[in-house]
Amino acid sequence: MTDDPDAPDDHDDHDDQNQTARRRLPGRRAPLAVIGVLTLLLGFAIAVQVHANSSSDSLSALRDDDLIGILDNQSDRADRLRQQISQLQANLRQLQDTGNRSAAARKQAAAQAQALGVLTGTLPATGPGITVTVTDPSGKLDGEDLLDVIEELRGAGAEAIEVGAVRVGTNTAFEGTGGSLTVDGTTMHTPYTVIAVGESKTLDTALNIPGGVAATVRAAGGELTVVEHATVTIRAIRAAQRTKYAHTTH
């Protein structure tokens, strides 16, 4: 058999094909990763809504006007969730329909990474919002009461929350009583200050729903006041959590 130095090498062609295939893999995986992120955000929004609805107090003792106010607030929450769902569906269609899926996926992934950083507390946040001041001169409020304020803000669409110098995350712990509470181990003394980024009017309304958290504070001898701002800035951040059991799948 005669060796021809100019003849094509089948082994080299096979290596070239493998390298080409490896270069194409990330482009195929990127849309799947972004779709997973979009699904996570949608699940988070729905979970917050379900939790807010399940923790509502009995409404049987409220007046008609109060019930109408609560209904309007719930309708606003539902509208925000529908808008989020529509946006996520539009993003998904863009990834499915675009001719350049890889570039669109990278752009969408960067935007969603920024959004997730704000939601999880690993990035600073700025935007319209409110400042909440809670006084407790009698020392009757406890960590659960302050948590109720945070949960009401979350249910009303707050995208970032700061208590004192502590950024609130999904696993933030509120403990203590008697005018000295701890948030993630950091001691807070009355008056407690909470900053939240979100639609200021909606956040204000949520905190002042009849029979809600503002009423609880006043019943304990304290006061809850809300100041709306065109722009608030939250600089406190949380360290990114390392998962112990969960890992990504391919």
N, C-alpha and C positions, 0 to 999 in steps of 0.2 A: 504493500500500500504506500503511495507516494505522498509525502507531506507538502502541502502548498502553503507557504507563509502568508499569501494574500487571501486565502480562503477564510470566510467568516467563522468565528468561534462560537459554537452553540452555547458553551458554558458562559461566555461573556454576555450573550443575548439574554440568557436566563437571569443573570445577576442584574442586568439593566431593567428587566421587567419587574423584578422584586423591589428594586429601589424606587421605581415609578409607583408601584402599588403602595409602598410605605409612605411616599410623599402625599398620596391622595387620601390616606386614612383619616388624618386630622380634619380635613375638610368635610368628611362625611359624618364624623362624630360631633363636630361643633354644634350643628342644629339640634341634635339629640340632647346635648348638655343644656342648651338654652331652653329647650322645651321643658326640661326637668325643673329649671329655675323658675320658669313662668308658672308651672304647676304648684311649686312650693309657695309662691306668693299668693296664689289664689286660695290654696288651702289655709294659709295663715289668716287671710281676710275673713274666710268663712268661719274659722275656729273662733276668732275674736267676736264675731257677730253672735254665734251660738252661745258663747260664754256670757256675753252681756245680757242676752235674752233670758238665759237660765237663772241668772243671779238676781232678777228683778224681784222686788218686794211685792207683797200682796197689794193689788190695786183696788180692792173692793171698797176701801174706806175713803177713796179720793173723790173729789167733786168732778162734775162733768168737764169744767174748764181745765182742771188738772189732767184729766185723762186725754183730752184733746191735745194738750201740750206734749204729753208723753208720746201719743200716736204720731204727731208731727215729727218728733225727734227720731222715732223708729223709722219713719218713712224716709227721712233724710239719710239715715244709715243705709237703708236698702238701696236708695238711689246711688250712693257712693259705691256700694258693692257691685251694682249693675254696671256702672261706668268702668270699674276696674276689670270686670269680666270682659266687657266689650273691648277694652284696650288690649288685654291679654290675647283675646281671640284674633284681633287685628294683627298683633305681632306674630302670632302663629301662622296666619295666612301669608304674611310677608315672607316668612322663612320658607314656607312650602312653595310659594309661587315664584319667587325671585329666581332669575337665571344665574345669579352669582351668589349661591347659598353660603359659601364660605365667608365672603366679605360681610354679608348681612348678618351672619351668625356672630362673627367677631364683634361687630358694632353693637349688636343687641346684647351680647354677653357683657361687654364693658358697661353698658347702661344699667343692666340688671345688677351687676356687681356693685355699682355705686349705690343703687337703691337698697340693696340688701345690707350694705355697710351702714347706711343710715338707720334702717329698721332694726338691725341687731345691735347698734350702738358702737360699732368699731370705727365709725367716721364721724367727724363733726357735722352739724346740721344748722342751716339757717333758713328762714322763711317767715311767713305770717304766723302769728300764734298769740299766746297769752302768758301772763305771769299770775300765779295763784299764791295767795298768802293765807295761811291757816294759823290762827291763834288758838291757844289752849291754856288760858290763865288758871284754870282749875286742875289741870293735869289729868283730865278724864279720858282723853283720847289715847288709843293704843295703835300699834303697828297695823292692825287690820283696818282701822279707820283711814289711815293714810293710804293703804293699799286700795281701798275703795275709791279714793280720789283718782289714783292712777288708772284703775280699771275703767272708770267712767270716761276718762280722757281717751283711753285706747279705744273704747267702744264708739266714741264720737269721731274717731279718725285721726287721732294724734299720731304723727309719724316718728317723733322723737321726743323724749321726756327726760328732764333732769331734775333731781331733788337735791337741793343744796349743791354740793360739788360732785354728786354721784349720778352717772348716766344710768338710766333704768333699762334693764334688759329683760329677756323672757324669764330668767331665773333669779331676778332680784328679790332679796329677802327683806321683809319689813317686820321689825320686832320691837319690843319694849313698851313702856307705858309711863304715865306720870310726868308728862312734859319733856321726856328725854327718850327719843326713839332712835333706833339704829337702822340704817339702810345699807345692806351689804357690809355690815360690821362697822360702818362709819356713824358716829353719834351725831344726832340732829337735835337741836334745842329749839323750842318754840320762840318766835313764830317760824313755821316751816314754809319754805319757798319752793314752789314747783314751776318750772318753765316747760311749756309744751309747744311744739311746732305743728300747726294744722290750721284748718279754717276757724279763725278766731271766734266768730259769732256762734258757730255750731258748738265749739268747745265750751264757751260760756253758757250757752243754753243747757247743755248736758249736765254741767255741774249744778245748775240752779233749778233742775226739775223738782217740782213739789214732792216732798217726802224723800228726796235724794240725799246726796252726801252733804250738801250745804245745810240742809235741815238737821242732819245728824250732828254736825259740828256745833250748830247753834243750840241744840238741845243739851249739849255738854257744857254750855257756857262760853263757847268760843265763837269765832267769826271766820267765815270764808269769803274772801274778796277776790274778784277777778278783774284784771286790767288787760284790755285787748291792745295788740300792737301790730303795726304794719309789717314789722320785721323783728324777730328775736333770733338770738344766736346761742347755740348749745355747743360748748367747746369740750366738755367732759366726754371721754370715750371709754369703752370697755375693751379689754384684751380679747382677741379672738379665742373662742373655746376650741380645745382639741377634743375630738370625739374619742371615746373609749371603746365603743362597740361598733358604731356605724362606720361604713366606708362606702366609697363610690363603686358602682358597678359599670361594666362596659358591655 
